[in-house]
Amino acid sequence: MNRLLILLFSFALVKIANAQSTSIQMGARGLGMGNATNGLVYEWGLFNNIGSAGLLTETTTSAAYHIQNRLPYTNRMAFVFNTPLRFGVLSAGTFRFGDEVYNEHLVSAGFSNKFGNTSLGLKVNYIQYQAQGFGTRRAVSFDFGGVTQLTDILTVSASISNFSQSQIGFENGKEKLPTRLTAGFTFRLSDKLIAATELEKDLLYAPIWRSGLEYEFKNKFFARTGFNTNPTSGFFGLGANRKLLQADYAVQLNALTGPSHQASVTYRFNRKKV
C-alpha cells in the first residue's frame, strides 16, 4: 500500500509539472539530446516519430532500460525492431513502465515510407494500464508523423499521438488518452555536428520546448547534451558506434525527480561496408 501511495504521489508531481502520462520516448541517444528526436533518424523512431523510420536502411533490433533513482518503482524498458521492405519500413516494439503495484504496457506496430524528400508513417498502439486493487484497463490508439529534408542541412518534422482521440473506460465513465502535437527542426551543421529543437503541445497542458546537440569525435564516438522546459531539465550522453553494434548512455537531471539514467544498445543485421 505504501508503494502505491508513493506512486500516486509521483504522478501528482508529474501533473503539477505540466507533463503528461508516462513518456514512451526511448533510446539513450535521443535522451542525451534532451529527447529532441522528432526529426532524428535513428532506430527508436517507433517511440518518437514513426515518420522518421521510413528513412532507415538497415534491419536493426534495439533494447533500452531507464532507471529513476528517487522513484525506483517508475523504471521503464523497451524493445524495438525495424526492417526495410521493398516498399517502406516495418517497425514493431514493446514498452513497459512500473512494477507489480502499478504498470503500463504498450505494444506498437508501425509502417513508414519515403516519398521524394518526405517520409510519412502510421502507428497503432495497444495500451494496457494495471493498478493493484483497481483492475486492468485497455485501449487502442493511432499515431501519425512525418519528416521532410528541405536541404542538406535542414530537416523539418511533425507528429501527432492519439489522433484517433481514443478513450479508456472506468467504472464512472471514460477518459481520453493524451493527444500530443510535436513539430521541430533538425540541423546537420557538419559531418560531425547535429542540432535539434522542437515544441510539444499536449491538448491539456502547457507546451514543452526541447533542444539538443550531438557531436562526433574520434571516429564513431559521440558526446551529447540537451535541455527541456516544463519542467526544466538538463541532459548529457555518450555513445559508441562500432561495426554492427551501437551502445549509448544518457543521464537526465531535474530538481523534481532527481537524476535518472538510460542505457540502450542496437544491433544492425546488415550494415553496409564503408
N, C-alpha and C positions, 0 to 999 in steps of 0.2 A: 504493500500500500504506500509506503514511504517513497518508493521509486516512482510510482505512478504520480504522486503529488509533485515530486521533483520534475518529472517530465511535463506535467501540465503547467507548472510554473515557468519552465523553459519556453514553452510555446507562448505563454503570456508575454514574456520578454520579447520574443520574436515579433509578436503583433505590435507591441509598443514601438519597436524599431522600424515599423512600417515595412517589414518583409512579408513574404507570402508563406505558404506552407513549405514543407521541406524542399529545398532546391535539389534538382536532379542533375545539375551541371557537374560533370565529372571529367577526369583527365587532369593529371598533375601539371602537364604543360600549360593548359588553359588556366588553371588555378594560379600558377606562378605569374601569369599576366593579368591577374585580377578578374579572371573569368570573362575578359573581353574577347569572347570567342565566336560571336555571331558570324563574323566573316572569315574566321580562321579555318583553313582547310587541313584537317587532321582527323585521326581515327575516331574521335569522340563526337563527331557531328550529329549522331543519332540523339545524343542527350543535350545538344547545344543548338544547332540549326541544321535540320535534316537536309536543307537545300545544299549545304556545303559538301555533303557526302558524295554528290554527283561528280565531283572533281577528283575523287580518289582513283588511283590507277593500279593499286595493288590489293591483293587479298590479305587481310590483317585480322588478328584477334588481340584484344586488349582487356586488361583487368586493372581495377583501381580500388584502393581502400583509403577511407578518410577517417581520421581519429580526432575527436573533440576532447581535449584534456579535461576541461571543467565539467563537461556533460558526458560522462562515459557511456550513457545509455542512448546516445544520439549519433553513434557512428554510422557511416554509410559505406556501401560497397557496390560495385557494378562490374558488368562484363559486357563487351560488345564485339560483334563480328561483322566485317564488311567484305563483300566480294563483288568486283566488277563483272557485269554480264555483257553480252553482245550489245544490249540496249539498256544502258543505265547501270546503277549500282544498288545492290540489295544490302540492307543493314538490319541487324537484329540484336537485341540486348535485353539484359535484366538489371534491375536496381533494387536494393534493399536498404531500409533505414530503420533503426531502433533495435529493440530486443524482444524478449518474450512478453514483457508487460505491454508495450505499445510498439507496433511496427507498421511500416508501409512497404508494399511491394509493387513493382512496376515491370511489366513485360511489354516490350515495344518492338515493332517491325516497321521498316520504312523503305521507300523506294525513291530514288532521285536520278535525274538525268540532265545532261548538259545540252543546251541548245545555243549554238554560237558561243557568245561570251557570257551566257547566263546559265546557271544551274538551278533547277527547281526540285523540291522534294515534298513528299507527303508521308506522314507517320500516323500509325494507330497505336494507342496505348490501352492496355488492360491494367487497371489500378485496383489494389486491394488495401483497405485500411483495417487494422485489427487492434482492439484495445481490450485488456483483461477486464472481464466483467461487463463489457459493452458490446461484445459480439464482433462480427465481421461485416464490412460494407464493401461493395464492389461497384466499379463504373468503367465505362469505355469512353475515351476521348480521342480527338484528332488534332494533329499539328500540321502546320504548313510553313515552308520557308524557302528562301532563295538568295543567291548571291550573283552579282554581276561584276565582271572585271572591266572597268571603264578604260584603264590604261595599264601599262606595265607596273605602275606604281600604286594606283588607287583601285580598291575594290569596295563596292557598297553592298550592304546586306540588310535583310529584314526577315522577321519570322513572327508567327503568332502561335501560341499554345492554346489548346482547347478552343479552337474557333467554332467547334460544334456546340459550345455552351452546355456541355454535359453536366449532369447533376448527380449527386449521391444522396440516397434515401436514408432517412432516420425515422424513428417512431413518430415524431411530431411533424414530419414534413420532409422536404428536400432542400438541399443547399447546393448552389452552383460551385463547381470546381473553379480554381483560379484561372483567369484568362489574362495572358501577358502578351504585350506587343513589344518587340525589340527591333531597333534599327541601329546601324553602325557603319563605320568606315575602317578599313584596314589599309595600311600604307606599307609597301615594301620599299623602304628608303634606300636599301642597298642589298647586295647579295647576302649580307650578314645581319642586317637590322630590320626588324618588323615592329611597327607601332599599330595599335588598335584602340579605338574608342567607340562606345555605344551607349545608348539610352534605353532602359527598360521601363515600361509602364504597366503595372497591374491596374485593372479597371477600378479597383477599390482603394489603392494606396498611392502614395507619392512616388514619383519616378526615381530610379536608381541610375547613377552615372558610373560607368566602369571604363577604365583605361589601363593599358599595359604595354610593355616593351619586351622584346626578345632579341638578344644579341648572341651571335655565334662566334666562338673563339676557339683557337687551337684545333680547327678542323673537326666538326661534328660534336663539339661540346657547347652547351648553351647556358646562358645566365638570363634570368627573367625577373621582372618586377612589375607591380601594378598597384592601383588603388581603387576603392569604391566609395561612394557616398550612400548614406541612408541604409545601414549605419556606416560610419567612416571606418574603413579597414585598409590595412596595408598587406602587400603580398610579395613574396620572394620565392624564387625557384631555381633549380639546376636540372640539367638534362644531359644525356649522352646518347648518341645515335651511332651504333657500330654494326655494320653489315645488316643482319636480319633482325637485330634486337634493338629496341629503344627503351631506356629507363628514365623516369622523371620523378622529381621530388619537389614539393612546394609546401610553404607554410603561410597561413593566414593569421593576421594579428588584428584584434579589435578589443576595445575596452569592455564590451558587453559580455562576450563569451570566452575571452582569452585566446591563447594560441591554439590552432588546430593544424594538423599535418595530413598530407595526402601523398601517396606513392602510387605510381602506375607503371605498367610495363606493356609493351607492344611487340608482337612477333609478326614479321612480314614473311609470307609464304613464298612469294615470287618476286622478290626485289630485283629490279633490273641492274645489271652491272654497269658501272660508270667509270 
